[in-house]
Amino acid sequence: MTTEYPENNISGIGLTTFADRVAARTNGFVSVTNAFDNQLKITSGEMPRASLDGRIAGGDAFAGALSGLDPVLGFSTLPFVVQSVDIARAANLRARPLYEKALAARGLKLLYLTIWPATGLWSDRALAGADDLPKLDLRAYDANSSEVMTAAGANAQVSPMDAALAGLREHRLNAFLTSGDGGAGRKLWDFLPYFTAINYAMPVSIAFVRNEAFAALPEPTQREVLTAAAETEQSQLALLAHRTAENYARMRENGVHIAEPAPPSLVAAPRMAATGTVAAWEAQAGADAAAIVEWTKQQ
């Protein structure tokens, strides 16, 4: 299995936990070999195809990058819909059957979800308000976030993490839309020493395996693998409870200036831009998915 993210990132920790739980529950009959930090050069968006082609058994993919398979997989990256850990947990519990159905239709089996800390803005300068957005050449993480941040005034583009880091080193980018977790794992503070907590979204990554590989296991072993996956999901939720505080402490140790709360106008601009994006997603994703968004907004 693979992830684009480092071993100490929340995605990497999930894969390590899952491998340990699987080994323990199957007494070593099933083993999981993990590749971190995009060692295999397979991005989140490419993981489903790589899995079906047999290059990997599965992986932990950033869900926003999977929305091309089915819009519903982009639910967690919708802007300003989910604003707390409790709501993220409840909303993804409701969305999970839709995720499972979308993956199953493509020969993949969902194993567990990882909820990430809230997305903010990393930048090379302090951001005082919406007037600073046009100064940002920004890496967005999916089509929706690119659309929203562009409408809010930034020069936003979607790119895989490795390409975005190259853009940062070459000074083609001066801002990232990502969580403290994603940024700390990649040491973005080397280039972007400011983090503004705009609470854009609380994305998930989705760990999955090729149906064919799972079905080849004896039935009792399948049950143990699914139990290991459920234990991993609970472990990831427990990790999330303290993750933001730990990230912020590590960021401050490395000289990052954290603006929390964010300047009101800096949040208001993308919030306003987000309305049409969310409505368009609801129309694409269907009535069941739209109902989850509306339920989430009311919490």
VOGU-3710 file (C-alpha; in Angstrom, 3 decimals, decimal comma):
1> mtteypenni> 0,000/0,000/0,000  1,145/3,540/-0,596  0,601/7,163/0,375  1,842/10,443/-1,066  2,618/11,638/2,445  5,523/11,103/4,868  5,512/8,375/7,498  5,005/10,918/10,317  1,990/12,476/8,590  -1,480/11,378/9,717
11> sgiglttfad> -1,895/9,358/6,486  1,439/7,602/7,036  0,617/6,875/10,666  -2,657/5,277/9,534  -0,926/2,914/7,122  1,627/1,937/9,777  -1,137/1,261/12,299  -3,125/-0,772/9,785  -0,099/-2,903/8,871  0,583/-3,600/12,559
21> rvaartngfv> -3,064/-4,460/13,302  -3,354/-6,753/10,256  -0,186/-8,628/11,176  -1,363/-9,050/14,763  -4,913/-10,120/13,881  -3,903/-12,622/11,201  -0,838/-13,899/13,090  1,325/-12,766/10,197  -0,694/-14,607/7,537  -1,409/-11,263/5,848
31> svtnafdnql> 1,344/-8,660/5,718  1,153/-5,080/4,500  4,240/-3,463/2,991  3,948/0,324/2,968  5,563/2,943/0,735  5,557/6,506/2,098  6,260/9,968/0,733  5,278/9,042/-2,828  8,223/6,609/-3,081  6,360/4,701/-5,798
41> kitsgempra> 5,538/7,882/-7,764  1,812/7,098/-7,575  -0,294/10,112/-6,621  -3,606/9,854/-4,774  -5,537/10,337/-8,005  -3,567/7,543/-9,689  -3,927/5,005/-6,862  -7,227/3,431/-8,006  -5,837/2,654/-11,465  -2,499/1,462/-10,019
51> sldgriaggd> -4,423/-0,823/-7,682  -6,561/-2,295/-10,456  -3,444/-2,748/-12,610  -1,805/-4,730/-9,818  1,070/-2,298/-9,194  -0,194/-1,917/-5,615  -2,836/-3,753/-3,613  -4,242/-0,437/-2,401  -3,346/2,785/-0,677  -4,421/5,740/1,398
61> afagalsgld> -5,541/8,427/-1,029  -6,455/12,044/-0,364  -10,183/12,009/-1,060  -10,317/15,270/-2,999  -8,073/13,737/-5,645  -10,585/10,878/-6,080  -13,536/13,105/-6,948  -12,937/12,470/-10,652  -14,028/8,858/-10,037  -17,244/10,002/-8,394
71> pvlgfstlpf> -18,137/13,507/-7,124  -19,278/12,080/-3,774  -15,645/11,265/-2,924  -15,011/15,010/-2,808  -17,534/15,615/-0,026  -14,955/16,168/2,706  -13,105/18,862/0,754  -16,207/21,006/0,229  -15,440/24,526/1,450  -16,724/25,728/4,837
81> vvqsvdiara> -19,217/22,870/5,288  -17,517/20,965/8,139  -16,079/23,112/10,926  -15,358/20,772/13,848  -14,021/17,289/14,584  -17,375/16,085/15,950  -19,272/17,236/12,872  -16,591/15,804/10,564  -16,971/12,439/12,273  -20,782/12,461/12,090
91> anlrarplye> -20,912/13,730/8,496  -18,411/11,164/7,216  -20,295/8,403/9,010  -23,339/9,410/6,963  -21,283/9,684/3,761  -19,418/6,415/4,234  -21,987/4,180/2,449  -21,772/6,507/-0,558  -17,962/6,300/-0,517  -18,163/2,495/-0,304
101> kalaarglkl> -20,598/2,302/-3,215  -18,483/4,619/-5,391  -15,330/2,567/-4,783  -17,089/-0,806/-5,131  -18,359/0,234/-8,564  -14,709/0,509/-9,590  -13,496/-2,769/-8,087  -12,173/-1,289/-4,846  -12,994/-1,931/-1,195  -12,956/0,840/1,406
111> lyltiwpatg> -10,937/-0,115/4,483  -10,883/2,946/6,728  -11,146/6,741/6,726  -8,713/9,250/8,194  -10,046/12,707/9,052  -7,379/15,380/8,708  -6,934/18,528/10,818  -8,552/21,629/9,350  -7,131/23,141/6,164  -5,547/26,578/6,358
121> lwsdralaga> -3,343/28,871/4,299  0,447/28,602/4,426  2,098/31,664/2,899  5,391/33,514/2,578  3,894/36,622/4,168  1,404/37,625/6,837  -2,134/37,875/5,470  -4,058/40,843/6,826  -7,246/40,405/4,805  -8,876/39,666/1,458
131> ddlpkldlra> -6,724/42,317/-0,278  -3,727/40,012/0,180  -5,276/37,105/-1,741  -4,339/38,437/-5,235  -0,682/38,346/-4,112  -0,811/34,565/-3,681  0,320/31,990/-6,244  -1,429/29,170/-4,468  -1,347/25,381/-4,600  -4,896/24,094/-4,178
141> ydanssevmt> -5,603/20,419/-3,551  -8,580/19,736/-5,805  -10,698/21,345/-8,517  -13,185/22,811/-6,018  -10,552/24,487/-3,868  -8,839/25,882/-6,961  -12,153/27,301/-8,189  -13,024/28,825/-4,815  -9,631/30,391/-4,126  -9,432/31,757/-7,674
151> aaganaqvsp> -12,881/33,332/-7,303  -11,729/34,813/-3,978  -8,825/36,523/-5,766  -5,839/34,168/-5,513  -3,959/32,701/-8,463  -4,759/29,074/-7,613  -3,748/25,867/-9,367  -4,163/22,165/-8,618  -1,033/20,037/-8,564  0,156/16,814/-6,908
161> mdaalaglre> 2,273/17,328/-3,808  5,635/16,566/-5,421  5,008/18,981/-8,298  3,780/21,630/-5,856  6,912/21,308/-3,722  9,024/21,762/-6,854  7,005/24,898/-7,650  7,711/26,174/-4,153  11,458/25,588/-4,438  11,482/27,317/-7,832
171> hrlnafltsg> 9,496/30,287/-6,438  6,558/29,716/-8,783  4,332/29,256/-5,743  4,225/31,283/-2,539  1,242/29,729/-0,761  -0,327/26,326/-0,036  -3,860/25,419/0,944  -3,295/22,486/3,301  -3,563/21,508/6,944  -0,976/22,032/9,622
181> dggagrklwd> -0,471/18,291/9,370  0,266/18,317/5,652  2,502/21,333/6,018  4,399/20,141/9,080  4,985/16,753/7,469  6,491/18,485/4,447  8,344/21,163/6,473  6,646/23,934/4,529  8,033/26,384/7,071  11,303/26,342/5,127
191> flpyftainy> 9,510/28,435/2,475  6,179/29,500/3,998  6,584/30,715/7,590  2,991/31,948/8,016  -0,118/29,839/8,652  -3,587/31,376/8,690  -6,309/29,175/10,181  -9,187/29,821/7,784  -10,768/26,388/8,553  -11,482/25,807/4,882
201> ampvsiafvr> -12,382/22,118/5,315  -11,544/18,949/7,251  -10,695/16,560/4,405  -10,427/12,806/4,673  -8,108/10,333/3,093  -9,542/6,961/2,132  -7,662/3,706/2,559  -8,786/1,031/0,111  -7,689/-2,271/-1,389  -8,428/-3,974/-4,697
211> neafaalpep> -11,550/-6,138/-4,315  -9,831/-9,018/-6,072  -6,966/-9,063/-3,540  -9,379/-8,925/-0,610  -11,666/-11,625/-2,037  -8,703/-13,987/-2,430  -8,342/-14,172/1,366  -10,163/-16,874/3,332  -13,371/-15,567/4,886  -12,159/-15,655/8,514
221> tqrevltaaa> -9,069/-13,704/7,419  -11,234/-11,147/5,631  -13,069/-10,540/8,903  -9,791/-10,012/10,739  -8,574/-7,548/8,090  -11,811/-5,562/8,382  -11,508/-5,573/12,176  -7,945/-4,281/11,815  -9,282/-1,538/9,520  -11,977/-0,565/12,057
231> eteqsqlall> -9,365/-0,442/14,826  -7,175/1,765/12,629  -10,046/4,162/11,986  -10,694/4,493/15,726  -6,986/5,000/16,373  -6,875/7,737/13,727  -9,829/9,511/15,343  -8,120/9,375/18,724  -4,981/10,813/17,128  -6,963/13,671/15,583
241> ahrtaenyar> -8,167/14,882/18,993  -4,699/16,254/19,852  -3,194/16,522/16,397  -3,829/20,222/15,741  -2,280/21,256/19,062  0,753/19,041/18,410  1,128/20,411/14,876  0,895/24,011/16,078  3,538/23,385/18,746  5,888/21,861/16,176
251> mrengvhiae> 5,186/24,665/13,713  5,929/27,368/16,308  9,169/25,579/17,257  10,164/25,969/13,605  9,365/29,661/13,432  5,862/29,569/11,944  3,612/32,528/12,772  0,070/31,192/13,299  -2,884/33,539/12,812  -5,882/32,121/14,684
261> pappslvaap> -8,529/33,333/14,327  -7,963/34,423/10,746  -8,725/38,017/9,707  -12,505/38,124/9,050  -12,288/39,488/5,483  -9,771/36,781/4,557  -12,341/34,137/5,472  -15,343/36,048/4,087  -13,987/36,174/0,514  -13,588/32,402/-0,042
271> rmaatgtvaa> -16,751/31,716/1,982  -18,725/33,874/-0,441  -17,018/32,259/-3,415  -17,811/28,798/-2,029  -21,598/29,061/-2,276  -21,828/28,312/-5,992  -19,194/25,579/-5,797  -21,107/23,702/-3,094  -24,393/24,050/-5,001  -22,801/22,735/-8,210
281> weaqagadaa> -21,313/19,774/-6,317  -24,711/18,926/-4,824  -26,246/18,859/-8,303  -23,467/16,539/-9,593  -23,255/14,234/-6,573  -26,986/13,525/-6,317  -29,794/13,790/-3,799  -28,330/11,492/-1,129  -25,047/13,380/-1,074  -26,780/16,779/-1,135
291> aivewtkqq> -28,891/15,724/1,859  -25,720/15,042/3,857  -24,375/18,507/3,025  -27,626/20,144/4,100  -27,691/18,110/7,337  -24,074/19,113/8,040  -24,785/22,809/7,493  -27,559/22,670/10,095  -25,359/21,279/12,863
//
